[in-house]
């Protein structure tokens, strides 16, 4: 029986921002959404990139494993969950070697109808880094081309499965920095009792050159980078909403 193969864009053998510790980061090729601030447009198209089996990826990991003792393997992209069978096999092999597994995903391919394929990945997943681009469905669609209904369902599915989650949010001037939306987003996060961390990242435009090299128009030509101070302010607003949600939940519990 032949092994399942996947389409891989590239591998970073020393990732330090893709989960806890030093990570072996596998960038999957292919993504179903089009974030206007995406810095990896070369990972969008399906069916391209390097073809590899899970055992080949693990053999490559083994050459670096001495540096990964406090880390593990992270699948990112592109969108790893767009290749669930291959990802499941990769994470299964990793767990058989007691290697920490982290999934970096938008959650956009999840739906209640396909959850079994996704669950076959999640049973081998130690941590999910979930990128929630915007809390408002219409704004999310304008920003990425798809709504966020299934993404929020995925977040709640992870909560129900008790899988630890890190939420990531990129703050883009005039697109994802509205104070009211950030506060409501924080209140929503208070419902996720599996939340382990919140990363609020400032938008940057360092991918402009990459778009030019690919012969593509940069989607946000007039949008300036977000300052670190702006990202800190946004995170504080989200945290205010989260704490308000926790207080409301405790008050409701006392009144019941």
C-alpha positions in Angstrom: 0.0 0.0 0.0 1.5 3.3 -1.1 2.0 6.2 1.4 -0.1 9.3 1.3 1.8 12.2 -0.1 1.2 15.9 0.4 2.2 19.1 -1.4 4.7 21.1 0.7 5.8 24.7 -0.1 8.9 24.7 2.2 10.3 23.8 5.5 11.9 25.9 8.2 14.2 23.8 10.4 14.5 26.4 13.2 11.2 28.2 13.8 10.9 30.2 16.9 7.5 31.9 16.5 5.4 29.0 15.5 4.5 27.4 18.8 6.4 26.6 22.0 10.1 26.1 21.8 12.2 25.6 18.7 10.0 24.2 15.9 10.4 22.2 12.7 7.9 24.1 10.6 6.2 22.5 7.6 4.6 25.0 5.2 1.8 23.3 3.3 1.0 24.4 -0.3 -2.5 25.5 -1.1 -5.0 27.9 0.7 -8.7 28.4 0.1 -8.9 32.0 1.4 -7.3 35.2 0.2 -6.3 37.4 3.1 -5.7 40.9 1.9 -2.6 41.2 4.2 -1.2 37.7 3.4 2.6 37.6 3.3 2.8 34.2 1.7 0.8 34.5 -1.6 3.2 31.9 -3.1 1.5 29.3 -0.9 -2.0 29.9 -2.3 -2.2 27.7 -5.4 -3.1 24.0 -4.8 -1.2 21.2 -6.5 2.1 22.9 -6.7 5.2 22.7 -4.5 7.2 19.7 -3.4 5.5 16.4 -3.2 6.5 14.4 -0.1 5.4 11.6 2.2 5.0 11.9 5.9 7.9 9.5 6.5 10.1 11.6 4.3 9.2 14.7 6.3 9.9 12.8 9.5 13.3 11.6 8.2 14.1 15.3 7.6 13.0 16.2 11.1 15.3 13.5 12.5 18.3 15.4 11.2 17.4 18.4 13.3 15.7 16.7 16.3 18.5 17.5 18.8 17.6 21.2 18.4 13.8 20.5 18.9 13.9 19.0 22.4 11.8 21.9 23.8 9.7 22.3 20.7 8.3 20.0 18.1 6.6 20.1 14.6 4.3 22.8 13.4 2.1 22.5 10.3 1.3 25.9 8.7 0.8 27.2 5.3 -1.0 27.8 3.1 -3.7 25.8 4.9 -2.7 22.5 6.4 -6.3 21.3 7.0 -6.9 21.4 3.2 -4.7 18.2 3.1 -6.2 16.4 6.2 -5.3 12.8 5.3 -1.6 13.7 4.8 -1.5 15.9 7.8 -3.1 13.2 10.0 -0.4 10.8 8.8 2.4 13.3 9.5 1.1 14.1 13.0 0.4 10.4 13.8 4.0 9.6 13.0 5.2 12.5 15.1 3.1 11.4 18.1 4.4 7.8 17.8 7.8 9.4 18.5 6.5 11.6 21.4 7.0 14.8 19.4 4.8 17.8 20.2 2.5 18.7 17.4 1.1 22.2 16.6 -1.4 23.1 13.9 -1.4 26.7 12.6 -4.7 27.2 10.7 -7.4 29.7 9.7 -10.0 27.0 10.4 -11.7 28.1 7.2 -12.0 24.5 5.7 -13.9 23.2 8.8 -17.6 22.5 8.6 -20.0 20.4 10.6 -20.2 18.1 7.6 -16.5 17.4 7.3 -15.6 17.3 11.0 -14.7 13.6 10.9 -11.8 14.3 8.5 -10.6 17.2 10.6 -11.0 15.2 13.9 -8.7 12.6 12.5 -6.0 15.3 12.5 -7.0 16.8 15.9 -6.6 13.5 17.7 -2.9 13.8 17.1 -2.7 17.5 17.7 -1.3 19.0 21.0 -1.9 22.6 20.2 -3.8 24.7 17.7 -2.8 28.2 16.7 -6.0 29.6 15.3 -5.9 32.8 13.2 -9.2 34.6 13.6 -9.0 37.5 11.2 -12.1 39.5 12.2 -15.1 38.9 14.5 -17.7 40.4 12.2 -18.8 37.9 9.5 -19.2 40.5 6.7 -16.0 42.3 7.5 -14.2 38.9 7.5 -15.6 38.1 4.1 -14.4 41.5 2.7 -11.0 40.8 4.3 -10.5 37.2 3.2 -13.1 36.3 0.7 -15.0 34.0 3.1 -17.2 34.5 6.2 -16.2 33.4 9.6 -19.2 31.2 10.6 -17.3 27.9 10.3 -14.2 29.4 11.7 -16.0 30.3 14.9 -17.6 26.9 14.9 -14.2 25.4 14.6 -13.0 27.4 17.7 -16.0 26.1 19.6 -15.3 22.5 18.4 -11.7 22.8 19.7 -13.2 24.0 23.0 -15.5 21.0 23.1 -12.6 18.6 22.4 -10.5 20.4 25.1 -7.6 21.0 22.7 -5.4 23.9 23.8 -5.6 26.9 21.5 -3.6 30.0 20.9 -5.6 32.7 19.2 -3.8 34.9 16.7 -5.1 38.3 15.5 -3.3 40.6 13.0 -4.2 44.3 13.5 -4.4 46.3 10.3 -5.0 50.0 10.3 -8.6 50.9 9.4 -9.4 47.2 8.6 -9.1 45.2 11.9 -8.5 47.9 14.5 -12.0 49.0 15.4 -12.3 49.3 19.2 -15.9 48.0 19.4 -15.2 44.9 17.3 -12.0 44.2 19.3 -13.9 44.4 22.6 -16.7 42.1 21.3 -14.0 39.7 20.0 -12.5 39.6 23.5 -15.9 38.8 25.0 -16.2 35.9 22.6 -12.8 34.6 23.6 -14.0 34.5 27.2 -16.3 31.6 26.2 -13.2 29.5 25.1 -12.0 27.8 28.3 -9.3 26.1 26.3 -7.6 29.4 25.5 -4.0 29.3 26.5 -2.6 32.4 24.8 -3.5 35.5 22.7 -1.1 36.9 20.1 -1.9 40.3 18.6 0.4 41.0 15.8 1.0 44.3 14.0 0.4 44.3 10.3 3.5 44.8 8.2 4.1 45.3 4.5 7.4 43.4 4.1 5.7 41.1 1.5 5.5 43.9 -1.1 8.6 42.7 -2.9 7.3 39.1 -3.0 4.1 40.3 -4.7 6.2 42.2 -7.2 8.3 39.2 -7.9 5.2 37.1 -8.5 3.8 39.7 -10.8 0.9 40.4 -8.4 -0.6 43.7 -7.3 -0.2 44.3 -3.6 -3.7 44.3 -2.0 -3.1 47.1 0.5 -0.9 49.6 -1.4 -2.0 52.6 0.7 -2.1 50.9 4.2 0.8 51.8 6.5 2.2 49.2 8.9 0.7 49.0 12.3 2.9 50.3 15.1 3.9 48.1 18.0 2.1 50.6 20.3 -1.1 50.2 18.1 -0.9 46.4 18.5 -0.5 46.7 22.2 -3.5 49.0 22.4 -5.6 46.5 20.4 -4.6 43.7 22.6 -5.5 45.6 25.7 -9.0 46.3 24.3 -9.4 42.5 23.5 -8.3 41.7 27.0 -10.8 44.2 28.5 -13.5 42.4 26.5 -12.3 39.0 27.7 -12.3 40.1 31.3 -15.7 41.6 31.0 -17.0 38.4 29.5 -15.5 36.4 32.4 -17.1 38.7 34.9 -20.5 38.4 33.2 -20.2 34.7 33.2 -19.4 34.5 36.9 -22.3 36.9 37.7 -24.7 34.7 35.7 -23.4 31.6 37.5 -24.0 33.2 40.9 -27.5 34.2 40.0 -28.5 30.8 38.8 
